[in-house]
């Protein structure tokens, strides 16, 4: 315990090592999770580990809170205005994000799939799609909803950081705020238990549905920035805890309680290894899965473990002299090129769903999965080097009005594409993709014989059957008509109708 370590950095140091490796780790697991959710992986023993990929998305909120707060606390410069602050953050994310939207629309058109409504694309253009629960699941590049939530946090960051500096003035208060933030996600488990309801009540929701209050409630919990504010604040508080621990060490232990200082020092020294070990155990053993994990983990019941990982990565290299030996995981990650890995991780997050949608084989075994990443990683690197970096340099040189006009231009292009797609699909022969329009009335004579059913087979099983039936007239008794996959019901009884 008393083994001496390197001193904490001086107050003005802005470097936080190891975070690029954390970004890449989270991004790769998210990709595996989306492959699992889209049923593109060949069933194997790794499925359960892959199914937890979604739990890393809130990690990026915590990471953003920590990095932004650390930069603000370490800087003596005058803070930017809210508009200037958002413009700087958008320089590294919006160009590639908008390029991803355009690529997703082109891919949809090429696959013959309908585009979202114009207002849904307009919301995406301005990064506000997660602010209304009816929008995020009906857009393209749905997984980029977290950027929309980040925009809300960026807008509120200045006042929130000033409030944090005024109120969190000791390690005791910092740890209390961390405890409060980490306990909030458990309300998603406690409420159903107290009401005697199903802890997995959210499973009644179907992706894209917004017709019931349950659908809106689930979408709100899954996407709205308010439901992730505690995660962003947790990251901000980690940065404040790091600063206060530095101050306590500089004061030779004269501030804060000694047990709490030792606890923070231990978290700094071994938090990365302990946090990652706990996460790997949780991802591997179903017995450790929390109740209602699809929602509770999304709302960050894993905050303590992910927070330990993040705190250890960015603090172990500068642990105070009273701490334990440095964390080997943190030392390893600190040697990674932070900026390059961070840029590639972000590009991978943006483009991976495009690669999944365009991948030629329906299921990926181990060899296909290796080929998938052999394509995805170089593509992400090229996007970072050829789009993100040049566009960021251009972005900062633009005037304020020019930067503000960028979302309007993107929205105009996307909305025009949506309107054009809608007008084409309204034509009666649009589904035929170039076929001649059908005749206005059926030819004279007896109806042709019914064609054989069209059966769509996928992976050895039938998934759809087209019986080629249609309803003519009102039936002998009028009333309702019902067609199911095996019979047609007209009025009061079954009736086989002519083919279409």
Beta strands, then each sheet from edge to edge (+ up, - down):
strand 1: 454-458
strand 2: 461-466
strand 3: 481-483
strand 4: 488-490
strand 5: 493-494
sheet 1: 1+ 2-
sheet 2: 3+ 4- 5+
end
